[in-house]
Amino acid sequence: MAQNAERVLDHNELFRQPEYQSLMEGKKLFEEARPVAEVKRVEDWTKSWEYREINFKREAVTINPAKACQPLGAVLCAAGFEGTMPYVHGSQGCVAYFRSHFNRHFKEPCSAVSDSMTEDAAVFGGMNNIIEGLANTYSLYKPKMIAISTTCMAEVIGDDLDSFVKNAKGKGSIPEDFPVPFAHTPSFVGSHVTGYDNMLKGILTHFWEGKERQAGTKINIAGGFDGYCVGNNRELKRILGLMDVDYTLLSDPADVFDTPTDGEFRMYHGGTRLADTAEALNAKAIVSLQAISTAKSLEYAASKGQEVVALNCPIGVTGTDVFLMELARVSGKSIPDELELERGRLVDAIADSQAYLHGRKFALFGDPDMTLGLASFLLELGAEPTHVVCTNATKDWTEKMESLLAASPFGKGCKAYPGKDLWHLRSLLATEPVEFLIGSTYGKFLERDTGTPLIRIGFPIFDRHHHHRFPIWGYQGGLNVLVKILDKIFDVLDNDPKGTSFDAVR
Amino acid sequence: MSAVIEDTKVRNKTLITEVLEAYPEKAAKKRAKHLNVYEEGKPDCGVKSNIKSLPGVMTIRGCAYAGSKGVVWGPIKDLVHVSHGPVGCGQYSWGTRRNYASGTGGVDNFVVMQVTSDFQEKDIVFGGDKKLDKVIDEINNLFPLNNGITLQSECPIGLIGDDIEAVAKKKAKEIGKTIVPVRCEGFRGVSQSLGHHIGNDCIRDWVMDKSESKFEAGPYDVAIIGDYNIGGDAWSSRILLEEMGLRVIAQWSGDGTLKEMEKTPKAKLNLLHCYRSMNYISRHMEEKYGIPWVEYNFFGPTKIAASLREIASHFDDTIKAGAERVIARYQAMNDAVIAKYKPRLAGKKVMLYVGGLRPRHVVGAYEDLGMEVVGTGYEFGHGDDYQRTAEYVNDGTLIYDDVSSFELEHFVDKIRPDLVGSGVKEKYIFQKMGVPFRQMHSWDYSGPYHGYDGFAIFARDMDMAINSPVWGMTKAPWKK
């Protein structure tokens, strides 16, 4: 008998017991499983140059992409506003998926509603769903704002959100003055970062359009789609506080995705105040930490007369330097000594550890801004971002990544792969191996298949806990990223106890 | 005792009134039909079910695609499952269900992969059939050990008029493998449930009707139907069936293969665990091949023993003796598990809200540990599920069908059970409220929970959820 009441074995140990091993062996007869040698032969072939060439010739199928669809981003953006219920117009299954995706990443509740369109709505359109749906959401969840995005079903049938919302207000579903910004977020265009941008632009449009801008001195800060928003936004606020900058963070889901366990469930918590969002029209400038993830919103802010500072996920020393200097420039504030000290400490840490990083080859994958920020940091560590895969790349990304790599001696021999997926990356890792891989949880299949150790930085992170609570932005964030990378390097060295390098001191 | 039950009934009826008051009038009227307090002796739970969710209420349900790709087809490991349409659906359901399968990933096991046609705007405008044609060729080239391909339709497919059946027929002939077009667009039906049904029908039409297995049947051949091998459930079930002398020729669909599906019409008896998701194909095999089917329940020793005997009753004395032997063999271990955990769990109250079979099937396992289920409901159950539930629940149990997040939160807040068993979307809400929780779809990354080996894990997990010291720290001491 395999099980034991004293020391209960769960799946991991249970199925290694001989009873289960022989059960699985016996099952192969009915599966008509291929001989072990044949499986091995094909497995080896999938790691060959020949396979890589076939794999890179793909035109139609996408395998293990590192991107999701627009409304996911819209939900994250909407969740970052005070008392706001993200509302997705279309099929209901999508919302179940968005919610569980964020549950698994943040280990937190995620509130969002669907208006559950079915066959009849496919024929007649989803107006009645909006009329009923807004009324139900308003009554049950008492939001201060409902932010609507769409699933591909609603987009394919061409539902017109603007007129539907007006009709719903006309029918008394919600008060006339109740804010219902909206964004069309077709999942067959762009990715989750596009959806984030569309929702942000939709919300800004709702509050800003038709209003007269009176240029002020406040600074708008946009974080873009950020799986580290909990840690990052708090770090941003600390930095902005130290610099005494008067700011509005446009979408701030840090608190709603980090509520306490104290006996009370908070459906809404924190977020950008609606009054501040309206007021943000008057800001002097908008600083985006992820410009690709906020491209249209930045254009919109620019059209209103705001100066735009566009960054790409600044990680590390130079990225943070630029961020702070730009912030100082547009706000007219100076960078305090305290931040300069923090900078010095990060440089100190890099100096202490650089010998373990210099010349190391990395592969990395992730969202456009994130890969730009990480590649830049790796280059300043003297490491080589050999393969950089961005499934949801834009033209802008490719140009930026190529010039970033070209500008550094450590970028020589490194290559950007726009639009490629993780099955392409598998071929790259198998044929041109690197020492470490940086990316989301889904990199674990590459780690298993190719033996490349995975450093989990990106979105989603489902299989490690609490990393999103720690920033990757600012000098402090740079230190966190540095330690994540170093810990993996040292673990790999130590996990080879027969290796010569089993030093007590490193 | 009966006074206590009467009080519970009054309280539960009050709770139902309270939640309904929060809805607009029209919605309240509709929701009222889905909420009830079970009255002993009634043949069902007295709720309407399998009806459209109301817009804007935060239903916990998913869609037909989730029912087909996620549940019925996705676990079949020797087929490549294409999420046909935009990228999201396949992305969100990538490797998150824990339907374990043996084999080499990407070589002869394609379960934990996200294969998609990743529709772009031009595919919507001009149609995706040509792209699909190419997708199939590319898959067949890249994954030569695949035994076939399924096409899991996402919403746009049915809206833009693509003819995936024609593509499937043409390509099946060309590559000489099974290709299954599944019309499981997410807007079809009211929940995952229609996706199960459509998925079952496609097995009938595109697998069973297309091939005849030359497999040589034996006298004790059975198939496990409706076990998705969550955390290894099907394996910890299979071991008991084999130990009692049966030969399991197929697992549907956890760790399953097309080859096993094709053999199933030769089974002597189909064993149906998740009735909701696979009763359709079981009925079909009964009608077409004359294979009887029997529902069973492998949660907790009481129900397992009853099920083993029920299954054995369809066979000769060898198997009947085998069932008794298995029950006796595990008796000491079960007793030890119960002796260890029952004192820590007895009297604890549980509220459930889950999917296919678990809102009723796990009740016995809790009762084996001295616990009581005080509320239960189905995400996507039908009338026949609520009838079957009547045998399991006690007088006064609160019943909630397609519960909204608002309702469930209110019920749990007022009833304050010792444990809630539901899904990941609910988990963190209730933990914030200080209520212990276990995910009862994914076994909260644990499992298996089926079979005797699984029961030990179930008991351990419920104990660690309820008796964790963390629940004693939710209030700051200076606030007491």
Interface residues (C-beta under 8 A of the other chain):
Chain A: M1 A2 Q3 N4 A5 E6 V8 L9 D10 H11 L14 F15 E19 Y20 L23 M24 G26 K27 F30 E31 E32 A33 R34 E38 V39 V42 E43 T46 Y51 I54 N55 R58 E59 A60 V61 T62 I63 N64 P65 K67 A68 C69 Q70 P71 L72 Y87 G90 S91 Q92 G93 C94 A96 Y97 F98 R99 S100 H101 N103 R104 K107 E108 P109 C110 S111 A112 V113 S114 D115 S116 M117 T118 E119 A121 A122 N129 I130 E132 G133 L134 A135 N136 T137 S139 L140 Y141 T151 C152 M153 V156 I157 P186 S187 F188 V189 S191 T259 P260 T261 D262 G263 E264 F265 R266 W423 R426 Y442 F445 R448 D449 F462
Chain B: A22 Y23 P24 K26 A27 K52 S53 L54 P55 G56 V57 M58 T59 I60 R61 G62 C63 A64 Y65 A66 D78 V82 G85 P86 V87 G88 C89 Q91 Y92 S93 W94 G95 T96 Y100 S102 G103 T104 G105 G106 V107 D108 V112 M113 Q114 V115 T116 S117 D118 F119 Q120 E121 D123 I124 K131 L132 K134 V135 E138 I139 N141 L142 P144 L145 E154 C155 P156 G158 L159 I160 G186 F187 R188 G189 V190 Q192 G231 G232 W235 S236 R238 I239 E242 V248 I249 A250 Q251 D255 T257 K259 E260 K263 R329 Y330 M333 A336 V337 A339 K340 S404 S405 F406 E409 G423 V424 K425 K427 Y428 I429 F430 Q431 K432 M433 G434 S446 G447 P448 Y452 D453 A456 I457 A459 R460 V470 T474 K475 A476
